[in-house]
Amino acid sequence: MSLGTGIVLFVIGAILAFAVNVQLEWVDLHMIGYILMVAGVVGIILGIVLLTRRRTSVSTSRTAVDPATGERVSRRESDIDEPRV
C-alpha cells in the first residue's frame, strides 16, 4: 500500500464518518468510515516506513595525479540502491 492510497482511504473514511448523513438498515456508514480511516492511517505509516528504509547510493571512482608530489590519488564513493519490497 502506498502513501497516496493511505491518504485516499483516510479521506474517504472521513467523508463517510463525518459528512454523510444517511441511515441504512443493512450497513453502518459511520463505522465503515472509521474502519477506512484506520486503514488509511496504517497505510500512511507503512508508506513512510518503507520510504525511510529505502537506501539509494551511487558508486563513483576517480583517479588523479597530484601535481605537487606526482603520486596517484584514488577516491571511491559507494552508494547502494535497494529495490522496494
C-alpha distances in whole Angstrom, upper triangle without the diagonal:
4,7,8,6,7,10,11,11,13,15,16,16,19,21,21,22,24,25,26,29,29,31,30,32,29,26,25,23,23,22,19,18,18,16,13,14,14,10,9,11,9,6,8,10,7,7,11,11,10,12,15,15,15,19,21,24,27,30,34,37,40,44,47,50,52,55,56,56,56,53,50,47,43,40,37,33,30,27,24,21,18,16,12,11
4,5,5,6,9,10,11,13,15,16,17,19,20,21,23,24,25,26,30,30,32,32,34,31,28,27,25,24,23,21,19,19,18,15,15,15,12,10,11,10,7,7,10,8,5,9,11,9,10,13,14,14,17,19,22,25,28,32,35,38,42,44,48,49,52,54,54,53,51,48,44,41,38,35,31,29,25,22,19,17,15,11,12
4,6,5,6,9,10,11,13,15,15,17,19,20,21,22,23,25,28,29,31,31,34,32,28,27,24,23,23,20,19,18,17,14,13,14,12,9,9,10,6,5,8,8,5,7,10,9,9,12,14,14,18,19,23,26,29,32,36,38,42,44,48,49,52,53,54,53,51,48,44,41,38,35,31,29,25,23,20,19,17,14,15
4,5,5,6,9,10,11,12,14,15,17,18,20,21,21,23,26,27,30,30,32,30,27,26,23,22,22,20,18,18,17,14,13,15,12,9,11,12,9,8,11,11,8,11,14,13,12,16,18,17,20,21,25,28,31,34,38,40,44,46,50,51,53,55,56,55,53,50,47,44,40,37,34,31,28,26,23,21,19,16,17
4,5,5,6,9,10,11,12,14,15,16,18,20,20,21,25,25,27,27,29,27,24,23,20,20,20,17,15,16,14,11,11,13,10,7,10,10,7,8,11,11,9,12,15,14,14,17,19,19,22,24,27,30,33,36,40,43,46,49,53,54,56,58,59,58,56,52,49,46,43,40,36,34,30,28,24,22,20,17,17
4,5,5,6,9,10,10,12,14,15,16,18,19,20,24,25,26,26,28,26,23,22,19,18,18,15,13,13,12,9,9,9,7,4,6,7,4,5,8,9,8,10,13,13,14,16,18,19,22,24,28,31,34,37,41,43,47,50,53,54,57,59,59,58,56,53,49,46,43,40,36,34,30,28,25,23,21,18,17
4,5,5,6,9,10,11,12,14,15,16,17,19,22,24,26,26,29,27,23,22,19,18,18,16,13,14,13,10,9,11,10,6,8,10,8,7,10,12,10,12,15,15,15,18,20,20,24,25,29,32,35,38,42,44,48,50,54,54,57,59,59,59,57,53,50,47,44,41,37,35,31,30,27,25,23,20,20
4,5,5,6,8,10,11,12,14,15,16,17,20,21,23,24,26,25,21,20,17,17,17,14,12,13,13,9,9,12,10,7,10,12,10,10,14,14,13,15,18,18,18,21,23,23,26,28,31,34,37,40,44,46,50,52,56,57,59,61,62,61,59,56,53,50,46,43,40,38,34,32,29,27,25,21,22
4,6,5,6,9,10,11,12,14,15,15,19,20,21,21,24,22,18,17,14,14,14,11,9,10,9,6,6,9,7,5,8,10,8,10,13,13,13,15,18,18,19,21,23,24,27,29,33,36,39,42,46,48,52,54,58,59,62,63,64,63,61,58,54,51,48,45,41,39,35,33,30,28,26,22,22
4,6,5,6,9,10,10,12,13,15,18,19,21,22,24,23,19,17,14,13,13,11,8,9,9,6,4,7,7,4,7,10,9,9,12,14,13,15,18,19,19,21,23,24,28,30,33,36,40,42,46,49,52,55,58,59,62,63,64,63,61,58,55,52,48,45,42,39,36,34,31,29,27,24,23
4,5,5,6,9,10,10,11,13,16,18,20,21,24,23,19,17,14,13,14,12,9,11,12,8,7,11,11,8,10,13,12,12,15,17,16,18,20,21,21,24,26,27,30,31,35,38,41,44,48,50,54,56,59,60,63,64,65,65,63,59,56,53,50,47,43,41,38,36,33,31,29,26,26
4,5,5,6,9,10,10,11,14,15,17,18,21,20,16,15,11,11,12,10,7,10,10,7,8,11,11,9,12,14,13,14,17,18,18,20,23,23,23,26,28,29,32,33,37,40,43,46,50,52,56,58,62,63,65,67,68,67,65,62,59,56,52,49,46,43,40,38,35,33,31,27,27
4,5,5,6,8,10,10,13,14,16,17,19,18,14,12,9,8,9,7,4,6,7,5,5,8,9,8,10,13,13,14,16,18,18,20,22,23,24,26,28,29,33,34,38,41,45,47,51,54,57,60,63,64,67,68,69,68,66,63,60,57,53,50,47,44,41,38,35,34,31,28,27
4,5,5,6,7,9,12,14,16,18,21,20,16,14,11,9,11,10,6,7,10,8,6,10,12,10,11,15,15,15,17,19,19,21,23,25,25,27,29,30,34,35,39,42,46,48,52,54,58,60,64,64,67,68,69,69,67,63,60,57,54,51,47,45,41,40,37,35,33,30,29
4,6,6,5,6,10,12,15,16,19,19,16,13,10,9,12,10,7,10,12,10,10,13,14,13,15,18,18,18,20,22,22,23,26,27,27,30,32,33,36,37,41,44,48,50,54,56,60,62,66,66,69,70,71,71,69,66,62,59,56,53,49,47,44,42,39,37,35,32,32
4,6,6,5,8,9,11,13,16,15,12,10,6,6,8,7,5,8,10,9,9,13,14,13,15,18,18,19,21,23,23,25,27,28,29,31,33,34,38,39,43,46,49,52,56,58,62,64,68,69,71,73,73,73,71,68,64,61,58,55,51,49,45,43,40,38,36,33,32
4,6,7,9,10,12,14,16,16,13,10,7,4,7,7,4,6,9,9,9,12,13,13,15,17,18,19,21,23,23,25,27,28,29,31,33,34,38,40,43,46,50,53,56,59,63,65,68,69,72,73,74,73,71,68,65,62,58,55,52,50,46,44,41,39,37,33,33
4,6,8,11,13,15,18,19,16,12,10,7,10,11,8,9,13,12,11,14,16,16,17,20,20,20,23,25,25,26,29,30,31,32,35,36,39,41,45,48,51,54,57,60,63,66,69,69,72,73,74,74,72,69,65,63,59,57,53,51,47,45,43,41,39,36,35
4,6,9,12,15,18,19,16,14,10,9,13,13,10,12,15,14,13,17,18,17,19,22,22,22,25,27,27,28,31,32,32,34,36,37,41,42,46,48,52,55,58,61,64,66,70,70,73,74,75,75,73,70,67,64,60,58,54,52,48,47,44,42,40,37,36
4,6,9,11,15,16,13,11,8,8,12,11,10,12,15,14,14,18,19,18,20,23,23,24,26,28,28,30,32,33,34,36,38,39,42,44,47,50,54,56,60,63,66,68,72,73,75,77,77,77,75,72,69,66,62,60,56,54,50,48,45,43,41,37,37
4,7,10,13,15,13,11,9,9,12,13,12,14,17,17,17,20,22,21,23,26,26,27,29,31,31,33,35,36,37,39,41,42,46,47,51,54,57,60,64,66,70,72,76,76,79,80,81,81,79,76,72,69,66,63,59,57,53,52,49,47,45,41,40
4,6,10,12,10,9,8,9,12,13,12,15,17,17,18,21,22,22,25,27,27,28,31,32,32,34,36,37,38,40,42,43,47,48,52,55,58,61,65,67,71,73,77,78,80,82,83,82,80,77,74,71,67,64,61,58,55,53,49,47,45,41,40
4,7,9,8,7,8,9,12,13,13,16,17,18,19,22,23,24,26,27,28,30,32,33,34,36,38,39,40,42,43,45,48,50,54,57,60,63,67,69,73,76,79,80,83,84,85,84,82,79,76,73,69,66,62,60,56,54,51,49,46,43,41
4,6,6,7,8,10,12,12,14,16,17,18,20,22,23,24,26,27,28,30,32,33,34,36,38,38,40,42,43,44,48,50,54,57,60,63,67,69,73,76,79,80,83,85,85,85,82,79,76,73,69,66,62,60,56,54,50,48,46,42,40
4,6,8,10,13,13,14,16,18,18,20,22,23,24,26,28,29,30,32,34,34,36,38,39,40,42,44,45,46,50,52,56,59,62,65,69,72,75,78,81,82,85,87,87,87,84,81,78,74,71,68,64,62,58,55,52,50,47,43,42
4,7,10,12,12,12,15,17,16,18,21,22,22,24,26,27,27,30,32,32,33,36,37,38,39,42,42,44,48,50,53,56,59,63,66,69,73,76,79,80,83,85,85,84,82,79,75,72,69,66,62,59,55,53,50,47,44,41,39
4,6,9,9,8,11,13,13,14,17,18,18,20,23,23,24,26,28,29,30,32,34,34,36,38,39,40,44,46,50,53,56,59,63,66,70,72,76,77,80,81,82,81,78,75,72,69,65,62,59,56,52,50,46,44,41,38,36
4,6,5,6,9,10,11,13,14,16,17,18,20,22,23,25,26,27,29,31,32,33,35,37,38,39,43,45,49,52,55,58,62,65,68,71,75,75,78,80,80,80,77,74,71,68,64,61,57,55,51,49,46,43,41,37,36
4,5,5,6,9,10,10,12,14,15,16,18,20,21,22,24,25,26,28,30,31,32,35,36,37,41,43,47,49,53,56,59,62,66,68,72,73,76,77,78,77,75,72,68,65,62,59,55,53,49,47,43,41,39,35,34
4,5,5,6,9,10,11,13,14,15,17,19,20,21,23,24,25,27,29,30,31,33,35,36,40,42,46,49,52,55,59,62,65,68,71,72,75,76,76,76,74,71,67,64,61,58,54,52,48,46,43,41,39,35,34
4,5,5,6,9,10,11,12,14,15,17,18,20,21,23,24,26,27,29,30,32,33,35,39,41,45,48,51,54,58,61,64,67,70,71,74,75,75,75,73,70,66,63,60,57,53,50,47,44,42,39,37,33,32
4,5,5,6,9,10,10,12,14,15,16,18,20,21,22,24,26,27,28,30,31,33,37,39,42,45,49,52,55,58,62,65,68,69,72,73,74,73,71,68,64,61,58,55,51,48,45,42,39,37,35,31,29
4,5,5,6,9,10,10,12,14,15,16,18,20,21,22,24,25,27,29,30,32,35,37,41,44,47,50,54,57,60,63,66,67,70,71,72,71,69,66,63,60,56,53,49,47,43,41,38,36,34,30,29
4,5,5,6,9,10,11,12,14,15,17,18,20,21,23,24,26,27,29,31,34,36,40,43,47,50,53,56,60,62,66,66,69,70,71,70,68,65,62,59,55,52,48,46,42,40,37,35,33,30,28
4,5,5,6,9,10,11,12,14,16,17,18,20,21,22,24,26,27,29,33,35,39,42,45,48,52,55,58,61,64,65,68,70,70,69,67,64,60,57,54,51,47,44,41,38,36,33,31,27,26
4,5,5,6,9,10,10,12,14,15,16,18,20,21,22,24,26,27,31,33,36,39,43,46,49,52,56,58,62,63,66,67,68,67,65,61,58,55,52,49,45,42,39,36,33,31,29,25,24
4,5,5,6,9,10,10,12,14,15,17,18,20,21,23,24,26,29,32,35,39,42,45,48,51,55,57,61,61,64,66,66,66,63,60,57,54,50,47,44,41,38,36,33,31,29,25,24
4,5,5,6,9,10,11,12,14,15,17,18,20,21,23,25,28,31,34,38,41,44,48,50,54,56,60,61,64,65,65,65,62,59,56,53,49,46,43,40,36,34,32,29,28,24,23
4,6,5,6,9,10,10,12,14,15,16,18,20,21,23,26,29,32,36,39,42,46,49,52,55,58,59,62,64,64,63,61,57,54,51,48,44,41,38,35,32,29,27,25,21,20
4,5,5,6,9,10,10,12,14,15,16,18,20,21,25,27,31,34,37,40,44,47,50,53,56,57,60,61,62,61,59,56,52,49,46,43,39,37,33,31,28,26,24,20,20
4,5,5,6,9,10,11,12,14,15,17,18,20,24,26,30,33,36,39,43,46,49,52,55,56,59,60,60,60,57,54,51,48,44,42,38,36,32,30,27,25,24,20,20
4,5,5,6,8,10,11,12,14,16,16,19,22,25,28,32,35,38,42,45,48,51,54,55,58,59,59,59,56,53,50,47,43,40,37,34,30,28,26,23,22,18,17
4,5,5,6,9,10,10,12,14,15,17,20,23,26,30,33,36,39,42,46,49,52,53,56,58,58,57,55,51,48,45,42,38,35,32,29,26,23,21,19,16,15
4,5,5,6,9,10,10,12,14,16,19,21,25,28,32,35,38,41,44,47,50,51,54,55,56,55,53,50,46,43,40,37,33,31,27,25,23,21,20,16,16
4,5,5,6,9,10,11,12,15,18,21,24,28,31,34,37,40,44,46,49,50,53,54,54,54,52,49,45,42,39,36,32,30,26,24,22,20,19,16,16
4,5,5,6,8,10,11,12,16,19,22,26,29,32,36,39,42,45,48,49,52,54,54,53,50,47,44,41,37,34,31,28,24,22,20,17,16,13,12
4,5,5,6,9,10,11,15,17,20,24,27,30,34,36,40,43,46,47,50,52,52,51,49,45,42,39,36,33,29,26,23,21,18,16,15,11,12
4,5,5,6,9,10,13,16,19,23,26,29,32,35,39,41,44,45,48,49,50,49,47,44,40,37,34,31,27,25,21,20,17,16,16,13,14
4,5,5,6,9,12,15,19,22,25,28,32,34,38,40,44,44,48,49,49,49,46,43,39,36,33,30,26,24,20,18,16,14,14,12,12
4,6,5,6,10,13,16,20,23,26,30,33,36,39,42,43,46,48,48,47,45,41,38,35,31,28,25,22,18,16,14,11,11,8,8
4,6,6,9,11,15,18,21,24,28,31,34,37,40,41,44,46,46,45,43,39,36,33,29,27,23,20,17,15,13,11,11,9,11
4,5,8,11,14,17,21,23,27,29,33,35,39,39,42,44,44,43,41,38,34,31,28,25,21,19,16,14,13,12,13,11,13
4,6,10,13,17,19,23,26,29,32,35,38,39,42,44,43,43,40,37,34,30,27,24,20,18,14,12,11,9,10,9,10
4,7,10,14,17,20,23,26,30,33,36,37,40,42,42,41,38,35,32,28,25,22,18,16,12,10,8,6,8,7,9
4,7,10,13,16,20,23,26,29,32,33,37,38,38,37,34,31,28,25,21,18,15,12,8,7,6,6,9,10,12
4,7,10,13,17,20,23,26,30,31,34,36,36,35,32,29,26,23,19,16,13,10,6,5,4,7,9,11,14
4,7,10,13,16,20,23,26,27,31,32,32,31,29,25,22,19,16,12,9,6,3,4,5,9,12,14,17
4,6,10,13,17,19,23,25,28,30,30,28,26,23,20,16,13,10,7,6,4,6,8,11,14,17,20
4,7,10,14,17,20,22,25,28,27,26,23,19,17,13,11,7,5,4,5,8,10,13,16,19,22
4,7,10,13,17,19,22,24,24,22,20,16,14,11,8,6,5,7,8,11,14,17,20,23,26
4,7,10,14,16,19,21,21,19,17,13,11,7,6,4,6,9,11,14,17,20,23,26,29
4,7,10,12,15,18,18,16,14,10,8,6,5,6,9,12,15,18,20,24,26,30,33
4,7,10,13,15,15,12,10,7,6,4,6,9,12,15,18,21,24,27,30,33,36
4,6,9,12,12,10,8,6,5,7,9,12,15,18,21,24,27,30,33,36,39
4,6,9,8,6,6,4,6,9,11,15,18,21,24,28,30,34,37,40,43
4,6,6,5,6,6,7,10,12,16,19,23,26,29,32,35,38,41,44
4,6,5,8,9,10,14,16,20,22,26,29,32,35,39,42,45,48
4,6,8,11,12,16,18,21,24,28,31,34,37,40,44,46,49
4,6,9,10,14,17,20,23,27,30,34,37,40,43,46,49
4,7,9,13,16,19,23,26,29,32,35,39,42,45,48
4,6,10,13,16,20,23,26,30,33,36,39,42,45
4,6,10,13,17,20,23,26,29,32,35,39,41
4,7,10,13,17,20,23,26,30,33,36,39
4,7,10,13,17,20,23,26,29,32,35
4,7,10,13,17,20,23,26,29,32
4,7,10,13,16,19,23,26,28
4,7,10,13,16,20,23,25
4,7,10,13,16,19,22
4,7,10,13,16,19
4,6,10,13,15
4,7,9,12
4,7,9
4,6
4
